[in-house]
Amino acid sequence: MWRFLALCASLGLVFCSACSKGPDTRLDEEAIRQVLSKYVSSIEKEDMNLYAELVADDPVMVNFGAFGDPILGWDGLKDVMEEQSQVLEKTTITVRDVRVHVARSASIAWATSLWDFKTTSGGRELNLPIRCSWILEKRKGKWVIVHFHKSLAA
């Protein structure tokens, strides 16, 4: 009889733990939203120091901008961003439809959003609808971007 009760209690605990929602990720989601907001600000202000705080310094990192070849490693990304700052001016980014998902491990996350990217290049105004996705990793308690992909909406 005692074995049966112990078995029932054990199974009850297993079922209860299986039904739990997992970790509360609201603080992580807010932290990630802040990273993405600062990312946009770093582009608008052409602030490479802020940009460098938000993106991982990984030589094996591969990113995709809205145009051109894959961007390889931190050095390649830095070169692209510095070139962009020389070519574009008066950049403003309106962000909408931000979605953030934190993995159960709470050490990796992905996010998506839509941008209305307005800028001037060579005296010509550009308004680009851009779709964005990011992968972020929590390193030493801080969320950093380890991959991004941007593409022009059709």
Backbone as numpy.savetxt, mean C-alpha at the origin, in Angstrom:
# Nx Ny Nz CAx CAy CAz Cx Cy Cz
-17.50 -41.52 31.78 -18.32 -40.33 31.78 -17.45 -39.07 31.78
-16.38 -39.07 32.63 -15.51 -37.91 32.70 -14.79 -37.69 31.37
-14.41 -38.79 30.75 -13.74 -38.68 29.45 -14.68 -38.06 28.42
-15.93 -38.45 28.43 -16.91 -37.90 27.51 -17.09 -36.40 27.74
-17.19 -35.97 28.99 -17.35 -34.55 29.31 -16.09 -33.76 28.90
-14.93 -34.34 29.17 -13.68 -33.67 28.78 -13.60 -33.54 27.26
-14.01 -34.59 26.54 -14.03 -34.55 25.08 -14.98 -33.47 24.58
-16.18 -33.40 25.16 -17.16 -32.37 24.76 -16.63 -30.97 25.03
-16.00 -30.78 26.19 -15.45 -29.47 26.52 -14.34 -29.09 25.55
-13.47 -30.05 25.22 -12.37 -29.78 24.28 -12.90 -29.43 22.91
-13.86 -30.18 22.44 -14.45 -29.90 21.13 -15.13 -28.53 21.13
-15.79 -28.19 22.22 -16.43 -26.88 22.33 -15.42 -25.75 22.22
-14.27 -25.90 22.87 -13.22 -24.88 22.77 -12.67 -24.77 21.36
-12.49 -25.91 20.71 -11.99 -25.91 19.33 -12.98 -25.19 18.42
-14.26 -25.49 18.55 -15.26 -24.84 17.70 -15.35 -23.34 17.98
-15.26 -22.96 19.24 -15.32 -21.53 19.59 -14.12 -20.78 19.02
-12.94 -21.37 19.11 -11.76 -20.69 18.58 -11.80 -20.62 17.06
-12.37 -21.61 16.42 -12.47 -21.61 14.96 -13.44 -20.54 14.47
-14.40 -20.17 15.31 -15.40 -19.19 14.92 -14.99 -17.76 15.26
-13.86 -17.59 15.95 -13.44 -16.24 16.33 -13.09 -15.44 15.08
-13.20 -14.13 15.19 -13.01 -13.24 14.07 -11.54 -13.01 13.72
-10.65 -13.40 14.60 -9.24 -13.13 14.35 -8.86 -11.81 14.99
-7.64 -11.35 14.74 -7.16 -10.13 15.41 -7.92 -8.90 14.93
-8.03 -7.93 15.80 -8.64 -6.64 15.45 -7.62 -5.85 14.65
-7.91 -5.58 13.41 -6.93 -4.94 12.52 -7.24 -3.46 12.26
-8.17 -2.90 13.01 -8.55 -1.50 12.75 -7.38 -0.53 12.88
-6.54 -0.72 13.90 -5.38 0.17 14.05 -4.40 0.01 12.90
-4.18 -1.23 12.46 -3.31 -1.46 11.31 -3.89 -0.83 10.05
-5.19 -0.98 9.84 -5.83 -0.39 8.66 -5.67 1.12 8.66
-5.85 1.74 9.80 -5.69 3.20 9.89 -4.24 3.59 9.64
-3.29 2.83 10.18 -1.87 3.12 9.95 -1.53 3.01 8.47
-2.10 2.02 7.79 -1.86 1.85 6.36 -2.47 3.01 5.57
-3.67 3.42 5.95 -4.28 4.59 5.29 -3.39 5.83 5.44
-2.77 5.98 6.60 -1.86 7.10 6.82 -0.62 6.99 5.93
-0.09 5.77 5.78 1.06 5.57 4.89 0.68 5.98 3.47
-0.49 5.54 3.00 -0.91 5.86 1.64 -1.16 7.36 1.47
-1.71 7.99 2.49 -1.94 9.44 2.44 -0.60 10.19 2.36
0.36 9.77 3.17 1.69 10.39 3.13 2.38 10.13 1.80
2.13 8.95 1.22 2.70 8.60 -0.08 2.23 9.62 -1.13
0.93 9.89 -1.14 0.38 10.87 -2.07 1.00 12.24 -1.82
1.08 12.63 -0.56 1.66 13.91 -0.20 3.11 14.01 -0.67
3.87 12.92 -0.52 5.28 12.95 -0.94 5.41 13.17 -2.45
4.46 12.65 -3.21 4.49 12.85 -4.67 4.10 14.29 -5.00
3.03 14.77 -4.39 2.58 16.14 -4.66 3.65 17.18 -4.28
4.34 16.95 -3.17 5.35 17.90 -2.68 6.75 17.60 -3.20
6.87 16.51 -3.98 8.17 16.07 -4.50 9.17 15.92 -3.35
8.72 15.27 -2.29 9.50 15.10 -1.06 10.08 13.68 -1.03
11.30 13.51 -1.55 11.92 12.19 -1.61 12.30 11.66 -0.24
12.55 12.53 0.73 12.84 12.05 2.08 11.62 11.36 2.68
10.45 11.97 2.54 9.21 11.35 3.03 8.93 10.08 2.24
9.10 10.13 0.93 8.87 8.97 0.07 9.73 7.79 0.53
10.99 8.07 0.86 11.92 7.03 1.28 11.51 6.39 2.61
10.81 7.13 3.46 10.33 6.57 4.72 9.18 5.58 4.51
8.48 5.69 3.40 7.24 4.95 3.17 7.44 3.70 2.32
8.51 3.67 1.53 8.75 2.58 0.60 9.99 1.81 1.05
9.88 0.48 1.03 11.00 -0.36 1.47 12.22 -0.15 0.58
13.38 -0.16 1.18 14.64 -0.05 0.46 15.13 -1.47 0.18
14.53 -2.09 -0.84 14.85 -3.48 -1.18 15.41 -3.55 -2.59
16.58 -4.14 -2.77 17.14 -4.24 -4.12 16.36 -5.21 -5.01
15.58 -6.13 -4.43 14.84 -7.10 -5.23 13.40 -6.65 -5.51
13.03 -5.49 -5.00 11.67 -4.98 -5.20 11.42 -4.69 -6.68
10.21 -5.00 -7.13 9.79 -4.68 -8.50 8.45 -3.96 -8.40
8.38 -2.79 -9.03 7.14 -2.01 -9.03 6.76 -1.68 -10.47
5.51 -1.31 -10.65 5.01 -0.93 -11.96 4.33 0.42 -11.87
4.85 1.39 -12.62 4.20 2.68 -12.73 3.14 2.61 -13.82
2.48 3.72 -14.05 1.42 3.76 -15.07 2.00 3.63 -16.48
3.28 3.93 -16.63 3.94 3.87 -17.95 5.30 3.17 -17.80
5.81 2.68 -18.91 7.18 2.23 -18.96 7.45 0.84 -18.45
8.73 0.56 -18.33 9.21 -0.75 -17.91 9.03 -0.96 -16.41
9.16 -2.20 -15.96 9.15 -2.45 -14.51 10.26 -1.63 -13.85
9.98 -1.21 -12.62 10.93 -0.41 -11.86 11.62 -1.35 -10.88
12.93 -1.51 -11.03 13.68 -2.51 -10.28 14.44 -1.91 -9.11
14.14 -2.39 -7.91 14.87 -2.00 -6.71 14.65 -0.57 -6.29
15.17 -0.26 -5.10 15.03 1.10 -4.57 15.76 2.12 -5.45
16.95 1.78 -5.93 17.70 2.72 -6.76 16.94 3.06 -8.04
16.36 2.06 -8.68 15.57 2.30 -9.88 14.35 3.15 -9.59
13.70 2.90 -8.46 12.52 3.67 -8.07 12.90 5.12 -7.78
13.99 5.30 -7.09 14.45 6.67 -6.77 14.72 7.43 -8.07
15.38 6.79 -9.03 15.66 7.44 -10.32 14.38 7.85 -11.03
13.38 6.94 -11.05 12.10 7.24 -11.71 11.42 8.43 -11.03
11.41 8.43 -9.70 10.72 9.50 -8.97 11.43 10.85 -9.16
12.75 10.84 -9.19 13.48 12.08 -9.42 13.25 12.60 -10.83
13.21 11.69 -11.80 12.92 12.10 -13.19 11.50 12.65 -13.29
10.55 11.99 -12.62 9.16 12.46 -12.62 9.08 13.87 -12.05
9.83 14.13 -10.99 9.81 15.46 -10.37 10.36 16.53 -11.31
11.28 16.16 -12.19 11.83 17.11 -13.15 10.87 17.40 -14.29
10.06 16.42 -14.65 9.19 16.53 -15.82 7.81 17.08 -15.46
7.32 16.76 -14.27 5.96 17.15 -13.87 5.99 18.28 -12.85
4.97 19.12 -12.93 4.83 20.19 -11.93 3.34 20.42 -11.64
3.09 21.06 -10.52 1.72 21.35 -10.08 0.88 20.08 -9.99
1.47 19.02 -9.46 0.77 17.74 -9.35 -0.18 17.75 -8.16
-1.41 17.34 -8.42 -2.39 17.11 -7.36 -3.02 15.74 -7.59
-3.29 15.05 -6.49 -3.87 13.71 -6.58 -5.11 13.68 -5.69
-6.23 13.39 -6.31 -7.46 13.18 -5.55 -7.67 11.68 -5.44
-7.75 11.20 -4.21 -7.85 9.76 -3.95 -9.28 9.42 -3.59
-9.74 8.29 -4.13 -11.08 7.81 -3.76 -11.10 6.29 -3.74
-12.11 5.78 -3.11 -12.37 4.34 -3.05 -11.18 3.55 -2.50
-10.63 4.02 -1.37 -9.50 3.32 -0.74 -10.04 2.08 -0.03
-9.40 0.96 -0.30 -9.75 -0.31 0.36 -8.47 -0.93 0.90
-8.52 -1.33 2.17 -7.36 -1.90 2.84 -7.75 -3.24 3.42
-6.88 -4.22 3.22 -7.10 -5.54 3.81 -5.81 -5.99 4.49
-5.91 -6.30 5.78 -4.77 -6.78 6.55 -4.90 -8.30 6.66
-3.83 -9.02 6.34 -3.84 -10.47 6.44 -3.96 -10.89 7.90
-4.43 -12.11 8.11 -4.61 -12.62 9.48 -3.33 -12.54 10.30
-2.20 -12.67 9.65 -0.92 -12.61 10.36 -0.64 -11.20 10.88
-1.34 -10.21 10.35 -1.16 -8.79 10.68 0.27 -8.31 10.38
0.94 -9.01 9.48 2.29 -8.57 9.10 2.36 -8.19 7.62
1.30 -8.46 6.89 1.25 -8.10 5.47 -0.16 -7.61 5.15
-0.25 -6.70 4.21 -1.55 -6.13 3.84 -1.51 -5.71 2.37
-2.68 -5.52 1.81 -2.77 -4.98 0.46 -3.87 -3.93 0.44
-3.72 -3.00 -0.48 -4.65 -1.89 -0.57 -4.85 -1.52 -2.03
-6.00 -0.94 -2.31 -6.29 -0.43 -3.65 -6.96 0.92 -3.53
-6.86 1.71 -4.58 -7.59 2.98 -4.64 -7.59 3.47 -6.08
-8.36 4.50 -6.29 -8.43 5.17 -7.58 -7.91 6.59 -7.40
-7.12 7.03 -8.35 -6.57 8.39 -8.31 -7.06 9.19 -9.50
-7.34 10.46 -9.25 -7.46 11.46 -10.30 -6.15 12.25 -10.21
-5.23 11.96 -11.11 -3.88 12.51 -11.09 -3.83 13.68 -12.06
-3.69 14.89 -11.51 -3.64 16.10 -12.34 -2.25 16.70 -12.22
-1.68 17.05 -13.37 -0.34 17.60 -13.37 -0.13 18.43 -14.63
1.00 19.07 -14.70 1.40 19.84 -15.88 2.76 19.34 -16.33
2.90 19.12 -17.62 4.18 18.69 -18.19 4.41 19.47 -19.47
5.51 20.21 -19.51 5.82 21.01 -20.70 4.74 22.02 -21.03
4.09 22.57 -20.01 3.02 23.55 -20.20 1.67 22.93 -20.54
1.64 21.63 -20.67 0.40 20.93 -21.04 -0.22 20.30 -19.79
-1.50 20.57 -19.57 -2.20 19.98 -18.42 -2.62 18.56 -18.73
-2.42 17.67 -17.76 -2.80 16.27 -17.89 -3.74 15.91 -16.75
-4.74 15.12 -17.06 -5.65 14.58 -16.05 -5.76 13.09 -16.31
-5.12 12.30 -15.44 -5.02 10.86 -15.66 -5.80 10.08 -14.61
-6.72 9.22 -15.04 -7.39 8.32 -14.09 -6.51 7.10 -13.85
-6.03 6.94 -12.63 -5.07 5.88 -12.34 -5.64 4.92 -11.30
-5.47 3.62 -11.59 -5.84 2.56 -10.64 -4.57 2.15 -9.92
-4.65 2.05 -8.60 -3.46 1.76 -7.79 -3.69 0.55 -6.91
-2.64 -0.22 -6.75 -2.65 -1.30 -5.76 -1.28 -1.34 -5.09
-1.29 -1.69 -3.81 -0.07 -1.75 -3.01 -0.05 -3.03 -2.21
1.15 -3.49 -1.93 1.37 -4.52 -0.92 2.26 -3.87 0.13
1.87 -4.01 1.38 2.64 -3.44 2.48 3.04 -4.55 3.45
4.16 -4.32 4.12 4.64 -5.27 5.11 4.95 -4.51 6.39
4.64 -5.12 7.52 4.97 -4.51 8.80 6.38 -4.93 9.18
7.26 -3.93 9.25 8.66 -4.16 9.59 9.02 -3.32 10.81
9.48 -3.99 11.83 9.85 -3.31 13.08 8.71 -2.43 13.57
7.48 -2.95 13.47 6.30 -2.25 13.97 5.78 -1.14 13.07
6.35 -0.98 11.88 5.98 0.11 10.97 5.59 -0.46 9.61
4.49 0.02 9.05 4.05 -0.42 7.73 4.85 0.29 6.65
5.38 -0.49 5.68 6.09 0.07 4.53 5.58 -0.58 3.25
5.64 0.16 2.18 5.21 -0.33 0.88 6.34 -1.20 0.31
6.01 -2.44 -0.05 7.01 -3.35 -0.63 6.74 -3.60 -2.11
5.58 -3.18 -2.58 5.25 -3.32 -4.01 4.07 -2.41 -4.33
4.10 -1.80 -5.50 2.92 -1.09 -5.99 2.77 -1.31 -7.49
1.57 -1.12 -7.95 1.25 -1.25 -9.37 0.23 -0.17 -9.70
0.54 0.62 -10.69 -0.38 1.66 -11.14 -0.66 1.45 -12.62
-1.90 1.67 -13.00 -2.26 1.57 -14.42 -3.31 2.61 -14.74
-3.34 2.98 -16.00 -4.35 3.95 -16.45 -5.68 3.22 -16.65
-6.73 3.82 -16.15 -8.06 3.27 -16.39 -8.41 3.44 -17.86
-9.11 2.49 -18.40 -9.47 2.55 -19.82 -10.45 3.67 -20.07
